[in-house]
Amino acid sequence: MVIIYGTRTVFKREGPVGTSVCPNCRHNVMHTLCRQLNQATLFYIPIFSHQKQRGIICKDVLLNNVLLI
């Protein structure tokens, strides 16, 4: 019998924050409040979230450049 388990990171966007200058890309862009969830999975089905963080993300920046607050 084979048991497949692991973790994955999910970003959920909660809503717009406002327009300001991004410290990463130096552009005046809209920022979005997002939540990062690290989930434990069993057979690729999320079982529970074991780390939760909130941050502000720039729309012009990749998802791995999140400014945590």
C-alpha angles and dihedrals in degrees: 000000000000122000116197115202136157146124136269137187120232126191116206119189113222102184148296119302102188144272120296141135112288113228091213104048099019093227128129099243142146115273126210130207110232138178124222116210124188106204132193112223135200115196088350091301116120110242103177142341113244102178128034126184134168126213147159117252131196116225091224094053127078118257094254091065099073119155105223118213 
